[in-house]
Amino acid sequence: MEAIVYEEFGGPEVLRLARVDDVHAGPGQIRVAVRAAGVNPVDYKIRNGWMEAAFPTPLPATPGSEFAGVVDETGGGVTEFAVGDEVLGRSATGAYAEYVLADVGAVARKPEGLGWPEAAALPVATATAARVLDELAVSAGETLLVHGASGAVGSAAVQLAAARGATVVGTASPANHDYLRVLGAVPVAYGDGLVGRVREAAPQGVDAVFDVAGKGVLADSVELRDGTPERISTIADPDAARHGVAFSAGGGTSPDEGRQLGGYAQSAAVGGLRIPVEQTFPLGAAARAQQLSEAGHVRGKLVLLPGEH
Ligand SMILES: NC(=O)c1ccc[n+]([C@@H]2O[C@H](COP(=O)([O-])OP(=O)(O)OC[C@H]3O[C@@H](n4cnc5c(N)ncnc54)[C@H](OP(=O)(O)O)[C@@H]3O)[C@@H](O)[C@H]2O)c1
């Protein structure tokens, strides 16, 4: 099969399209012919060799951890899915490829009304946002501050928190403020003077903080929480411990992941939940997609389309 591979850690130039051995579904797994694969910041972080402590990566490696596609092989004991089913999920093997393996617990059926790129944009963003909102115990009537609200995880966090009945204040550059209003957040610009702007936007105070962006806002976040690091969580700032703030690492699969993902997919199919796809690329342009991801200003998701050339 065709896949993007890299044999050494480094910049986007280490990525190349190659022919690799086919993968086959093991017990509890399905093999999926990939129609679309989401691009995540962790993909370039791993490729750069920055994540070896958390995710040791044997080389050669294929990036990618989420997909939408068609089941074309089922492993032993699999009763949930059959060949020909259209699905989306988190992958057990690199998703920048023609075929991917996935554990059935991390997969859901793709509703007919949901496009392939839009489906591939959902699994990581929704699972991450839902996990952290649960960890922060965000509930109706509370005010949540989301740093980095216009990216993929931020977009999901804003909408899922608003759906819980929370008031959401979200940071982004001014160009994304109308977008945040549509998602249901009060927009605030990041940068100098952030604390004052958040206080103005949320005079009632901030009950919890979800730092998606990881760009050095934990001291400001503690100040906005009246000096306590409680109910602040970051998924991207390596300085969390220094501020006494929780780092939510993820990595595991919750038993309910597939069912939850199915619900998000149903909502996205009818225009409820929105993780917009900013741009799609053929598989061979994975390096260009990762470069854009690494530049740090994607609204929603970048998606690779293995069937396109
Ligand atoms: N620990 C975990 O479980 C986990 C899971 C998923 C992701 N992550 C990490 O979470 C981070 C976000 O992931 P993602 O997929 O949402 O990324 P993304 O979609 O690439 O995020 C891009 C967004 O970040 C915003 N941004 C850039 N600089 C910012 C700043 N200084 N303050 C606030 N927002 C800023 C941009 O808004 P503007 O264009 O308006 O500047 C853009 O919309 C990444 O570091 C990723 O590795 C961790």
PDBQT file of the ligand as one rigid body, heavy atoms in Angstrom, charges set to zero:
ROOT
HETATM    1  N1  LIG A 401      -2.600  16.358  25.389  1.00  0.00    +0.000 N 
HETATM    2  C1  LIG A 401      -3.511  15.962  24.511  1.00  0.00    +0.000 C 
HETATM    3  O1  LIG A 401      -4.274  15.022  24.759  1.00  0.00    +0.000 OA
HETATM    4  C2  LIG A 401      -3.650  16.701  23.203  1.00  0.00    +0.000 A 
HETATM    5  C3  LIG A 401      -4.615  16.280  22.268  1.00  0.00    +0.000 A 
HETATM    6  C4  LIG A 401      -4.787  17.030  21.106  1.00  0.00    +0.000 A 
HETATM    7  C5  LIG A 401      -3.993  18.162  20.880  1.00  0.00    +0.000 A 
HETATM    8  N2  LIG A 401      -3.027  18.499  21.792  1.00  0.00    +0.000 N 
HETATM    9  C6  LIG A 401      -2.196  19.701  21.600  1.00  0.00    +0.000 C 
HETATM   10  O2  LIG A 401      -3.064  20.827  21.735  1.00  0.00    +0.000 OA
HETATM   11  C7  LIG A 401      -2.601  21.874  20.902  1.00  0.00    +0.000 C 
HETATM   12  C8  LIG A 401      -3.740  22.364  20.037  1.00  0.00    +0.000 C 
HETATM   13  O3  LIG A 401      -4.161  21.347  19.152  1.00  0.00    +0.000 OA
HETATM   14  P1  LIG A 401      -5.152  21.711  17.953  1.00  0.00    +0.000 P 
HETATM   15  O4  LIG A 401      -5.302  20.522  17.097  1.00  0.00    +0.000 OA
HETATM   16  O5  LIG A 401      -6.373  22.395  18.468  1.00  0.00    +0.000 OA
HETATM   17  O6  LIG A 401      -4.219  22.788  17.194  1.00  0.00    +0.000 OA
HETATM   18  P2  LIG A 401      -4.496  23.683  15.978  1.00  0.00    +0.000 P 
HETATM   19  O7  LIG A 401      -5.828  23.373  15.419  1.00  0.00    +0.000 OA
HETATM   20  O8  LIG A 401      -3.333  23.605  15.072  1.00  0.00    +0.000 OA
HETATM   21  O9  LIG A 401      -4.509  25.151  16.648  1.00  0.00    +0.000 OA
HETATM   22  C9  LIG A 401      -4.392  26.250  15.842  1.00  0.00    +0.000 C 
HETATM   23  C10 LIG A 401      -5.072  27.425  16.536  1.00  0.00    +0.000 C 
HETATM   24  O10 LIG A 401      -4.229  27.915  17.577  1.00  0.00    +0.000 OA
HETATM   25  C11 LIG A 401      -4.494  29.305  17.703  1.00  0.00    +0.000 C 
HETATM   26  N3  LIG A 401      -3.368  29.997  18.322  1.00  0.00    +0.000 N 
HETATM   27  C12 LIG A 401      -2.121  30.178  17.807  1.00  0.00    +0.000 A 
HETATM   28  N4  LIG A 401      -1.363  30.883  18.689  1.00  0.00    +0.000 NA
HETATM   29  C13 LIG A 401      -2.162  31.145  19.766  1.00  0.00    +0.000 A 
HETATM   30  C14 LIG A 401      -1.970  31.835  20.989  1.00  0.00    +0.000 A 
HETATM   31  N5  LIG A 401      -0.797  32.392  21.323  1.00  0.00    +0.000 N 
HETATM   32  N6  LIG A 401      -3.009  31.888  21.856  1.00  0.00    +0.000 NA
HETATM   33  C15 LIG A 401      -4.200  31.333  21.558  1.00  0.00    +0.000 A 
HETATM   34  N7  LIG A 401      -4.455  30.685  20.407  1.00  0.00    +0.000 NA
HETATM   35  C16 LIG A 401      -3.443  30.584  19.522  1.00  0.00    +0.000 A 
HETATM   36  C17 LIG A 401      -4.718  29.769  16.290  1.00  0.00    +0.000 C 
HETATM   37  O11 LIG A 401      -5.580  30.892  16.338  1.00  0.00    +0.000 OA
HETATM   38  P3  LIG A 401      -5.197  32.214  15.497  1.00  0.00    +0.000 P 
HETATM   39  O12 LIG A 401      -5.003  31.761  14.069  1.00  0.00    +0.000 OA
HETATM   40  O13 LIG A 401      -6.386  33.078  15.687  1.00  0.00    +0.000 OA
HETATM   41  O14 LIG A 401      -3.923  32.736  16.078  1.00  0.00    +0.000 OA
HETATM   42  C18 LIG A 401      -5.322  28.565  15.570  1.00  0.00    +0.000 C 
HETATM   43  O15 LIG A 401      -6.702  28.695  15.339  1.00  0.00    +0.000 OA
HETATM   44  C19 LIG A 401      -1.405  21.315  20.132  1.00  0.00    +0.000 C 
HETATM   45  O16 LIG A 401      -0.226  21.712  20.795  1.00  0.00    +0.000 OA
HETATM   46  C20 LIG A 401      -1.595  19.822  20.220  1.00  0.00    +0.000 C 
HETATM   47  O17 LIG A 401      -0.384  19.092  20.099  1.00  0.00    +0.000 OA
HETATM   48  C21 LIG A 401      -2.843  17.789  22.938  1.00  0.00    +0.000 A 
ENDROOT
TORSDOF 0
